[in-house]
Structures are given as structure tokens and as C-alpha cells.
Amino acid sequence: MDLSHPLFSLDPYANDVHAEAERLLAAGPVVPVDVVGVAAWAVSHHAVAQHILEDPRFLMNSRSWGPCSAARSPRAGP
């Protein structure tokens, strides 16, 4: 599985967050998704998320997110 074939397009306004979470959980612990036209990984299992957050190899600097700049992100509400 890679980012070029996202399984879901996530709703940036979270209109039905519970249904979206159920679909992600059913798809697996790490799922390729599309968020407002940006390819991303969604992590839906706590143990995996904790591992990622504790691993220094994962970049946590938003300045390096390029396509996720404020100009391409949706506004705070519908």
C-alpha cells in the first residue's frame, strides 16, 4: 500500500467523525488517505500512534509539510 492510492478521502470538517473512524479502524492500523487533496497516512490504532510519536525518525515539523500550507487547507468550518 502506498500514498498514491488512498483508501479514503477524509472530511476536513469531520461531519461524521464516528463513521469515518469506524472505516479507518476496519481498514487497518495505518491507512493511506486523501485530506483536501494532500496524500497522508491516517493512524487509527493507539499502539501504532504511540510508537510513531516516540520514534525520532518521524518528522514533526509542520514547516516541512509543503502541500499542507495554510493556503491549501480548508477554513475552520463549513
C-alpha positions, 0 to 999 in steps of 0.5 A: 500500500502506498500514498498514491492510492488512498483508501479514503478521502477524509472530511476536513470538517469531520461531519461524521467523525464516528463513521469515518473512524469506524472505516479507518479502524476496519481498514487497518492500523495505518491507512493511506488517505486523501485530506483536501487533496494532500496524500497522508497516512491516517493512524487509527490504532493507539499502539501504532500512534504511540510508537510513531510519536516516540520514534525520532525518525518521524518528522514533526515539523509542520514547516516541512509539510509543503502541500499542507500550507495554510493556503491549501487547507480548508477554513475552520468550518463549513 
